[in-house]
Amino acid sequence: MKASNEIDGVLLVDKAPGMTSHDVVAMVRRTLNIRKVGHCGTLDPMATGLLIVVVGRGTKIQDLLMSEDKEYEGTLTLGQTTSTQDREGEVLEVREVPPFTNEQIAAAFAKFQGDFYQLPPMVSAIKKDGVPLYKLARKGQVIEREPRFVSVTAHRILSINLPEIGFRVLCSKGFYVRTYAHDIGQALGCGAHLSSLRRTRSGKFDLSRAVSIDLLKPENRLEVIEKMFSLPEVSLLRGA
């Protein structure tokens, strides 16, 4: 995509750990010197990987891109449950991890395949009366949440090195991978939390054309613009 006064399109960013999705949007705004920037699907600060950033008229297809299936690679750690369902939360319970067989672990994962209801975590951006749940959780409040209808199209266990299990999951919009890890821990009877997460795909986009956080600097503006997908490219890629 060529540089011009009007910058429209989609930029793929490989988010680094320890930063929010909003931080990435702010960096893109500064780099491109444009205000009209948004992202498609929040990644928790702990998580890394693909963040789709829409720029200019690209913001008009933000909801469309957010609605597509996503693929993640992660690690869950058995034996500990946390307040956030990931490694950044307060440890709530510690249990012994039995010497599970590969078949027992596979059976637990298989319980969360296809369509099912998932209860969103309290520490989430879902709003109750206009207030994000994570703000209420910080005050020690626990609010009743509506289970969400979600889908896991495919999953694969990548490694088993107890208490850690590496996995890949292809899931629908609105799916919480840390809740997935927590629920698998519950199914195994010893609890679990998500200890690492990387988004590798969203819809037709993957990390092959993603820019690093290090590149997002005003002096690299033209290089970043060249990496962007134009809106016609996006339509062609999606078969629209």
PETAFEN-V342401 format. One record per pair of residues at least 24 apart in sequence whose C-alpha atoms are under 7 Angstrom apart, sorted by the first residue. I is the first residue (numbers start at 1). J is the second residue. Records with the same first field share a line. If there is no record, write none. Layout:
I = J, J
This chain:
1 = 225, 226, 227, 228, 229, 230
2 = 225, 226
3 = 222, 225
7 = 55, 56
8 = 55, 56, 57, 58, 230
9 = 54, 55, 56, 57, 58, 228, 229, 230, 231
10 = 52, 53, 54, 55, 58, 228, 229, 230
11 = 52, 53, 54, 228, 229
12 = 50, 51, 52, 53, 209, 210, 211
13 = 50, 51, 52, 210, 211, 212
14 = 48, 49, 50, 51, 207, 210, 211, 212, 213
15 = 48, 49, 50, 51, 213
16 = 48, 213
17 = 45, 46, 47, 48
18 = 45, 46
19 = 45
20 = 44, 45
27 = 216
28 = 216
30 = 218
31 = 216, 217, 218, 221
32 = 218, 221
40 = 65, 66
41 = 66
47 = 196, 197, 198
48 = 197, 198, 199
49 = 198, 199, 200
50 = 199, 200, 201, 206, 207
58 = 231
67 = 173
68 = 172, 173, 202, 203
69 = 170, 171, 172, 173, 202, 203
70 = 170, 171, 172, 201, 202, 203
71 = 169, 170, 171, 199, 200, 201, 202
72 = 168, 169, 170, 197, 198, 199, 200
73 = 167, 168, 169, 197, 198, 199, 200
74 = 166, 167, 168, 196, 197, 198
75 = 164, 165, 166, 167, 194, 195, 196, 197
76 = 164, 165, 166, 181, 192, 193, 194, 195
77 = 163, 164, 165, 192, 193, 194, 195
78 = 163, 164, 185, 190, 191, 192, 193
79 = 190, 191, 192
80 = 191, 192, 193
81 = 191, 192, 193
82 = 193
84 = 123
85 = 178, 179, 182, 193, 194
86 = 178, 193, 194, 195
87 = 193, 194, 195
95 = 190
96 = 190
97 = 163, 190
108 = 184, 187, 188
109 = 184
113 = 152, 153
114 = 151, 152, 153
115 = 150, 151, 152
116 = 149, 150, 151
117 = 147, 148, 149, 150
118 = 147, 148, 149, 150
119 = 145, 146, 147, 148
120 = 145, 147, 176
121 = 179
150 = 175
204 = 237, 238
